[in-house]
């Protein structure tokens, strides 16, 4: 008994030290953003992982499809703000997926229960002071949270950030202080370059201060205008992440300059479905995707069948082939075949979301990750972008010789929390790989 008691004491001391170290490491992180970012996707990471948080009340995106408008509503957004109008003859497609005109988008938004508004006229200059005032004026009328969008998420980001700068200048008690320096800190996190005479002139006009050269970050994104595939989130240089991409995205990825895709999903997982509640990842989703199971998980039973499609027999989706879904759920083989058909380099590195992220997993796939990187820009994806974030930040740190503090900073900027209360496994693995002083002479990890 005495021996057991001593073991318990030793374990208690070890646990205390471990938690203390975890707390001390995460407490050193200082965000460049003025607000702590939340996990991607608002209330539904699998449906709205592509929406990028500026503040907890305003997110930005590129031009939305009908499905994305509905996903936005199911993720908890209350309003959609389009920077520009899209005329009846300005219908467009993204890799073959139809992008609605303003009239079509308004109809879909109404069906989804969203308020829809447009900020500017078709010929307005998005970068000038008058346009900033128009964006601010319309934003003030919309129920929160708002999903604001333009073609690629770039110009609307400027408008939303300028709204924060303007409020900082005009409202002494405005909580979110954004001056010229903080503006550029935030654009760096977003991976967007606003170092242009027109944008700097508007920024200076609003703040009343000179835009100093030291404020302007040096961006190293490859490709530079990665937001041609705006759904991605930049990590560092040629590393990007996403949630589940669509079949129609493959051609857009090629055109945007990406050279390979890494898929971290298990061979069989659940698939995202309209008007169906989000559930944890499962390797055996067959029971979930039966009609009876789906009926138990409907988000809004009052939705008409036409919410899904004009001829849908149900008011909820039963499959999602665009996201490589079959009759059971997500099917990795379908995604693999789609990429092979277009001769696009594709790597499958299954990462179980239900077990800890370990050094063993990372070392198993490290060489393949670096091989993908050698081809050029890489998009790493999973179901909701979280696994992709943990892996991509770590491999970018290894490839470009970044330290633990940098890696934890990037995770925080992505809204991916790690620490003593959440994802301790990720922090442990990061420390083992990146913190050289954390490895003792035997090569074994110490907390």
Residue pairs with C-beta under 8 A, 6 or more apart in sequence:
14 447
17 447
18 447
19 420
21 447
22 419
22 420
22 424
22 427
22 447
23 419
23 420
25 404
25 408
25 427
25 431
26 408
26 418
26 419
26 420
26 427
28 405
29 405
29 408
29 409
29 412
30 409
31 37
31 409
31 412
31 413
32 185
32 186
32 188
32 189
32 409
32 413
33 185
33 186
33 189
33 413
34 176
34 177
34 178
34 182
34 185
34 186
35 55
35 56
35 176
36 412
37 53
37 412
37 413
37 414
37 415
38 53
38 56
38 415
39 45
39 386
39 415
39 416
39 417
40 48
40 49
40 50
40 51
40 53
40 233
40 243
40 384
40 385
40 386
40 414
40 415
41 47
41 48
41 49
41 51
41 75
41 243
41 384
41 385
42 48
42 51
42 59
42 75
42 76
42 77
42 145
43 75
43 76
44 71
44 74
44 75
44 76
44 278
45 243
45 278
45 384
45 385
45 386
46 243
46 244
46 272
46 278
46 383
46 384
47 71
47 72
47 74
47 75
47 272
47 278
48 68
48 71
48 72
48 75
48 77
48 147
49 242
49 243
49 244
49 384
49 385
50 61
50 68
50 230
50 231
50 242
50 243
51 59
51 60
51 61
51 72
51 75
51 77
51 147
52 59
52 60
52 61
52 153
52 157
52 190
52 233
53 59
53 415
54 60
54 157
54 160
54 161
54 164
54 186
55 164
55 176
56 145
57 144
57 145
57 146
58 139
58 144
58 145
58 146
58 148
58 160
59 77
59 145
59 146
59 147
59 148
60 147
60 148
60 149
60 153
60 156
60 157
60 160
61 68
61 147
61 148
61 149
61 153
61 156
61 230
62 149
62 150
62 151
62 152
62 153
62 227
62 230
62 231
63 86
63 92
63 94
63 99
63 149
63 150
63 151
63 152
64 72
64 80
64 99
64 100
64 105
64 147
64 149
65 94
65 97
65 98
65 99
65 100
66 98
66 100
66 104
66 105
66 108
67 97
67 274
67 322
69 80
69 100
69 105
69 108
69 109
69 112
69 114
70 108
70 111
70 112
70 274
70 275
70 307
71 272
71 274
72 80
72 112
72 114
72 147
73 109
73 112
73 113
73 114
74 112
74 274
74 275
74 299
76 145
77 114
77 145
77 146
77 147
78 114
78 115
78 142
78 143
78 144
78 145
78 146
79 114
79 115
79 116
79 117
79 142
79 143
79 144
79 145
79 146
79 147
80 105
80 109
80 114
80 115
80 116
80 117
80 146
80 147
80 148
80 149
81 117
81 118
81 119
81 135
81 138
81 139
81 142
81 146
81 147
81 148
81 149
81 156
82 102
82 105
82 116
82 117
82 118
82 119
82 148
82 149
82 150
83 118
83 119
83 120
83 126
83 135
83 148
83 149
83 150
83 155
83 156
83 159
84 118
84 119
84 120
84 121
84 122
84 124
84 126
84 150
84 151
85 102
85 118
85 120
85 121
85 122
86 92
86 99
86 100
86 101
86 102
86 105
87 101
87 102
87 122
88 101
88 103
90 101
91 98
91 99
91 100
91 101
91 104
92 98
92 99
93 99
94 248
94 249
94 252
95 246
95 248
95 249
95 250
95 251
95 252
96 248
96 251
97 246
97 248
97 322
100 108
102 118
105 116
106 116
109 115
109 116
110 116
111 304
111 306
111 307
112 307
113 300
115 142
115 143
117 138
117 141
117 142
118 138
119 131
119 134
119 135
119 138
119 139
119 159
120 126
120 131
120 134
120 135
124 130
124 131
124 134
125 131
125 198
126 150
126 155
126 158
126 159
127 155
127 158
127 196
127 198
127 199
127 202
128 198
128 202
129 202
129 205
129 206
131 159
132 159
132 162
132 163
132 166
132 202
132 206
133 166
135 159
135 160
135 162
135 163
136 162
136 163
136 166
136 167
139 146
139 148
139 160
139 163
148 156
148 159
148 160
149 156
150 156
152 227
152 228
152 230
153 227
153 230
154 192
154 227
154 230
157 187
157 190
157 192
158 194
158 199
161 178
161 183
161 186
161 187
162 202
162 203
162 206
164 176
164 178
164 183
165 178
165 179
165 180
165 183
165 203
165 206
165 207
166 206
167 174
167 176
168 174
168 176
168 177
168 178
168 179
169 206
169 207
169 208
178 186
179 207
179 209
180 203
180 204
180 207
180 209
180 211
180 212
180 215
181 212
181 215
183 194
183 203
183 215
184 194
184 215
184 216
184 217
185 217
187 193
187 194
187 217
188 217
188 219
189 413
191 219
191 221
191 226
191 233
191 234
192 219
192 227
193 219
193 224
194 200
195 216
200 211
203 211
204 210
204 211
220 236
220 237
221 234
221 237
222 237
222 238
222 257
222 376
222 377
223 256
223 257
223 258
223 377
226 232
226 234
226 240
226 256
226 257
226 377
228 252
228 255
228 256
228 257
229 249
229 252
229 253
229 256
229 258
229 379
231 242
231 245
231 249
232 240
232 241
232 242
232 379
233 240
233 241
233 242
233 385
233 389
233 414
234 240
235 241
235 389
235 392
235 393
235 396
235 410
235 414
236 393
236 396
236 397
236 400
236 402
236 410
237 396
237 400
238 373
238 376
238 377
238 378
239 373
239 378
239 380
239 392
239 395
239 396
240 258
240 377
240 378
240 379
240 380
240 392
241 379
241 380
241 381
241 385
241 388
241 389
241 392
241 414
242 379
242 380
242 381
242 385
242 388
243 381
243 382
243 383
243 384
243 385
243 388
244 265
244 272
244 323
244 324
244 330
244 381
244 382
244 383
244 384
245 253
245 261
245 323
245 379
245 381
246 322
246 323
247 321
247 322
247 324
247 338
248 322
250 338
250 339
250 342
250 344
251 342
253 261
253 344
253 379
254 342
254 344
257 376
257 377
258 376
258 377
258 378
258 379
259 345
259 375
259 376
259 377
259 378
260 344
260 345
260 346
260 347
260 372
260 375
260 376
260 377
260 378
260 379
261 339
261 344
261 345
261 346
261 347
261 378
261 379
261 380
261 381
262 347
262 349
262 369
262 372
262 378
262 379
262 380
262 381
262 388
262 391
263 332
263 335
263 336
263 346
263 347
263 348
263 349
263 381
263 382
264 349
264 350
264 351
264 380
264 381
264 382
264 387
264 388
264 391
265 330
265 332
265 350
265 351
265 381
265 382
265 383
266 281
266 283
266 332
266 350
266 351
266 352
266 353
267 283
267 331
267 332
267 333
267 350
268 283
268 284
268 285
268 328
268 329
268 330
268 331
268 332
269 281
269 282
269 283
269 285
269 329
269 330
269 383
270 279
270 280
270 281
270 282
270 285
270 288
270 289
270 329
270 330
270 383
271 285
271 289
271 319
271 320
271 323
271 324
271 325
271 329
271 330
272 278
272 320
272 323
272 383
273 289
273 294
273 316
273 317
273 318
273 319
273 320
274 307
274 308
274 316
274 317
275 298
275 299
275 300
275 303
275 307
275 308
275 315
275 316
275 317
276 294
276 297
276 298
276 299
276 316
276 317
277 297
277 298
277 299
279 288
279 297
280 353
280 354
281 353
281 354
281 383
282 288
282 329
283 352
285 328
285 329
285 330
286 328
286 329
287 293
288 294
288 297
288 329
289 318
289 319
289 327
289 328
289 329
291 314
291 318
294 314
294 316
294 318
295 316
298 315
298 316
299 316
300 315
301 315
303 315
303 316
304 315
305 312
305 313
305 314
305 315
306 312
307 315
308 314
308 315
308 316
308 317
319 325
319 326
319 327
323 330
324 330
324 331
324 332
324 334
324 335
324 338
325 331
325 334
326 334
330 383
332 348
332 350
335 346
336 346
336 348
339 345
339 346
340 346
345 372
345 375
347 368
347 369
347 371
347 372
349 365
349 368
349 369
349 391
351 357
351 361
351 382
351 387
351 391
353 382
353 383
353 387
356 425
357 387
357 390
357 391
357 423
357 425
357 426
357 429
358 425
358 429
359 429
359 432
359 433
359 445
362 391
362 394
362 395
362 429
362 433
366 395
366 398
369 378
369 391
369 395
370 395
370 399
372 378
373 395
373 399
378 392
380 388
380 391
380 392
381 388
382 388
386 416
389 411
389 414
389 416
390 411
390 416
390 423
390 426
393 407
393 410
393 411
393 414
393 416
394 407
394 429
394 430
394 433
394 434
396 402
396 410
397 403
397 404
397 406
397 407
397 433
397 434
398 433
398 434
402 434
403 434
403 435
404 430
404 431
404 434
404 435
407 430
407 434
408 418
408 427
408 430
411 417
411 418
411 426
416 423
417 423
418 424
418 426
418 427
418 430
419 427
428 445
428 447
431 438
431 445
431 447
432 438
432 439
432 445
438 445
438 446
438 447
439 445
439 446
440 446
